Amino acid sequence: MGERTAGFRARLGRGGRMAGTFLKTPAPELVEVLALSGLDFLCLDAEHAPFGRREMDLCCGIGRALDLPILVRIPAAREEHALQALDAGAVGLVVPHVLSAGRAAAMARAARFGRGGRGYAGSSRWAGWASRAMPDVLAQDAETCVIAQIEEPEGVEAAREIAGTPGIDALFVGPADLSVGYGHQSIDNPDVAAAFAACREAAEAAGVPLATWVPNAAKAAEWADRGVTAFVVGSEHAWMLAGAREAARIADG
């Protein structure tokens, strides 16, 4: 494993500013392109985009080969989704809709080896395709990160307990789902601002970093004051559309 991927969890935990994006198109070529960008990580959006197991495997493989840390936002907080993403080579999981410390604990356990936890396979990308001894494979648990996504008011209310759950490495505030949950039609609203404050307090008390999604770099600069250090900025869909619209303006003179 490359140094950037192996060191991703530690870097996240130190709270330095990091920027990545959601990948919505299940194409390994796009991982290869975005690896040239200087981004700190990619997050494959297997919750809202058509990532089958094969496509996820190919994208994780390219990420490993190019030492671009790959997270996977799994479709749901289920053990099999965690296992498949990590076996494919993802360095960590973004777990959607974490409402309670119990759900957080279950997913933290599912992402690590041990009794009642992640199933062991010696012939996977994670295990170096049967080239690594069991102690070396098990030792990689120290590199796995699990990020709990706070997307509902109930999750905000339980944020302190979720952040303090052993094996949870960061809180991810989901501004869009929270806005909808609070009855708003924009991410700029007082309820989401209050949710950020509550999650920031919870994260700081637990000693874990705070992450979020932002539509652009300008919003990231604005929300840095909310204690966020890891930003998922837009997606390749948004960036392609922005570039295409800019090019289309040529026709307008």
C-alpha positions in Angstrom: 0.0 0.0 0.0 1.2 3.5 -0.8 2.1 6.0 1.9 -0.8 8.3 1.2 -3.3 5.6 1.5 -1.7 3.9 4.5 -1.4 7.3 6.3 -4.8 8.6 5.5 -6.5 7.8 8.8 -3.6 9.3 10.8 -3.7 12.4 8.6 -7.5 12.7 9.0 -7.1 12.4 12.8 -4.6 15.2 13.0 -7.2 17.6 11.7 -5.2 19.1 8.9 -7.3 20.6 6.0 -8.2 18.0 3.4 -10.2 18.1 0.2 -11.8 15.4 -1.8 -14.9 14.9 -3.9 -17.8 12.4 -4.4 -17.3 10.2 -7.5 -20.7 9.5 -8.9 -19.7 7.8 -12.2 -18.6 4.2 -11.7 -15.6 4.5 -14.1 -12.0 3.7 -13.1 -10.8 6.1 -15.8 -12.2 8.9 -13.7 -10.2 7.8 -10.7 -7.1 7.9 -12.9 -7.9 11.4 -14.1 -8.8 12.8 -10.6 -5.6 11.3 -9.2 -3.8 14.0 -11.2 -5.7 16.8 -9.5 -4.0 17.0 -6.1 -7.1 16.0 -4.2 -6.5 14.3 -0.9 -9.1 11.5 -1.4 -12.1 10.4 -3.4 -15.3 9.1 -2.0 -17.2 6.6 -4.2 -20.9 7.3 -3.7 -22.3 3.8 -3.6 -25.4 5.2 -1.8 -26.7 7.5 -4.5 -24.9 6.3 -7.7 -24.9 3.1 -9.6 -21.8 1.4 -8.1 -22.1 -2.3 -8.4 -19.5 -4.5 -6.7 -17.5 -4.9 -9.9 -17.3 -1.2 -10.6 -16.4 -0.4 -7.0 -13.6 -3.0 -7.2 -12.2 -1.5 -10.3 -12.2 2.0 -8.9 -10.6 0.9 -5.7 -8.0 -1.0 -7.6 -7.0 2.1 -9.6 -6.9 4.1 -6.4 -4.6 1.7 -4.7 -2.3 1.5 -7.8 -2.0 5.3 -7.9 -2.0 5.7 -4.1 -5.1 7.9 -4.1 -7.0 7.2 -0.8 -10.5 5.9 -1.6 -13.4 6.1 0.7 -16.7 4.4 0.0 -20.0 5.8 1.1 -21.8 2.5 1.4 -25.4 2.1 0.4 -26.6 1.5 3.9 -25.2 0.7 7.4 -25.0 -3.0 6.8 -22.1 -5.4 7.5 -21.9 -6.9 4.0 -21.5 -3.4 2.5 -18.6 -2.7 4.8 -16.9 -6.0 4.1 -17.2 -5.7 0.3 -15.8 -2.1 0.2 -12.8 -2.9 2.4 -12.0 -6.1 0.7 -11.9 -4.2 -2.6 -9.3 -1.9 -1.1 -11.1 1.1 0.3 -9.2 2.7 3.1 -12.4 3.7 4.9 -16.1 3.9 5.0 -18.6 6.8 5.1 -21.6 5.3 6.8 -24.9 7.0 6.0 -27.8 7.7 8.4 -26.1 7.0 11.7 -28.8 7.7 14.2 -27.4 6.2 17.4 -24.3 5.1 19.2 -25.5 1.5 18.7 -25.5 1.8 15.0 -22.1 3.5 15.1 -20.6 0.7 17.2 -22.0 -2.0 14.9 -20.4 -0.5 11.9 -17.1 0.2 13.6 -17.0 -3.4 14.6 -18.0 -4.6 11.1 -15.1 -2.7 9.6 -12.4 -4.3 11.8 -11.3 -7.9 12.3 -12.1 -9.7 15.5 -14.9 -11.8 17.0 -18.2 -10.6 15.7 -16.5 -8.2 13.3 -15.1 -8.2 9.8 -14.7 -11.6 8.1 -11.2 -12.6 7.2 -10.1 -13.4 3.6 -6.5 -13.9 2.7 -7.0 -13.6 -1.0 -8.4 -10.1 -1.6 -6.9 -6.7 -2.7 -6.8 -5.7 1.0 -4.7 -8.8 1.7 -2.4 -8.4 -1.2 -3.9 -11.2 -3.2 -2.7 -14.0 -0.9 0.8 -12.5 -0.7 0.7 -11.3 2.9 0.8 -13.2 6.2 -2.2 -13.1 8.4 -0.5 -10.8 11.1 0.3 -8.3 8.4 -3.3 -8.3 7.1 -4.7 -7.9 10.6 -2.3 -5.1 11.4 -3.9 -3.0 8.6 -6.9 -2.5 10.9 -4.9 0.5 12.2 -5.3 2.1 8.8 -9.1 1.6 8.4 -11.2 4.7 9.1 -15.0 4.8 9.8 -16.8 8.1 9.3 -20.3 8.4 10.7 -22.6 10.6 8.7 -25.0 12.7 10.8 -28.0 13.4 8.5 -31.1 13.5 10.7 -32.1 15.5 13.7 -31.9 12.3 15.8 -28.3 11.9 14.8 -27.5 15.4 15.9 -29.1 14.7 19.3 -27.0 11.6 19.6 -23.8 13.2 18.2 -21.8 13.1 21.5 -22.4 9.4 22.0 -21.7 8.6 18.3 -18.5 10.6 18.3 -17.3 8.9 21.4 -18.0 5.4 20.1 -14.7 3.4 19.9 -13.8 2.9 16.2 -15.5 6.0 14.9 -12.8 8.2 13.4 -14.8 11.3 12.3 -18.3 12.8 12.1 -19.6 13.8 8.7 -22.3 16.5 8.9 -24.8 16.0 5.9 -26.2 19.5 5.3 -28.6 18.6 2.6 -30.4 15.7 4.4 -30.4 17.7 7.6 -31.9 20.7 5.9 -34.7 18.5 4.5 -35.1 16.8 7.9 -35.6 20.2 9.5 -38.1 21.3 6.8 -35.9 23.6 4.8 -35.2 23.9 1.1 -31.7 25.3 1.3 -28.6 24.3 3.2 -28.2 27.8 4.5 -30.5 27.8 7.5 -30.3 28.2 11.2 -31.1 24.6 12.1 -28.1 23.3 10.1 -25.9 26.0 11.6 -27.0 24.7 15.1 -26.4 21.1 14.0 -22.9 22.0 13.0 -22.3 23.6 16.4 -23.6 20.5 18.2 -21.6 18.1 16.1 -18.5 20.3 16.5 -18.8 20.2 20.2 -19.3 16.4 20.1 -16.3 15.9 17.9 -14.1 18.1 19.9 -15.1 16.3 23.1 -14.3 12.9 21.6 -11.1 14.1 19.9 -12.3 13.3 16.4 -12.4 15.6 13.3 -15.4 17.0 11.6 -16.2 16.5 7.9 -18.9 17.7 5.6 -20.0 18.1 2.0 -19.8 21.6 0.3 -20.9 22.6 -3.2 -17.7 24.6 -3.9 -14.5 25.9 -2.5 -16.1 29.2 -1.5 -18.5 27.4 0.8 -15.6 25.4 2.2 -13.8 28.6 3.2 -17.0 29.9 4.8 -17.7 26.7 6.8 -14.1 26.3 7.9 -15.2 28.5 10.8 -17.6 25.7 11.8 -14.7 23.5 12.8 -14.7 21.4 9.6 -11.3 20.1 8.4 -12.2 17.5 5.8 -14.3 18.7 2.9 -16.0 16.6 0.2 -16.4 19.3 -2.5 -19.2 18.8 -5.0 -18.8 15.8 -7.3 -17.3 15.1 -10.8 -20.9 15.6 -12.1 -21.0 19.1 -10.8 -17.5 19.9 -12.1 -18.2 18.5 -15.6 -21.4 20.5 -15.8 -19.7 23.7 -14.6 -16.9 23.2 -17.2 -19.4 22.5 -20.0 -21.5 25.5 -19.2 -18.4 27.7 -19.3 -17.5 26.3 -22.7 -21.1 26.8 -23.9 -20.8 30.5 -23.2 -18.4 30.8 -26.1 -21.4 30.3 -28.4 -23.0 33.2 -26.8 -20.2 35.5 -27.9 
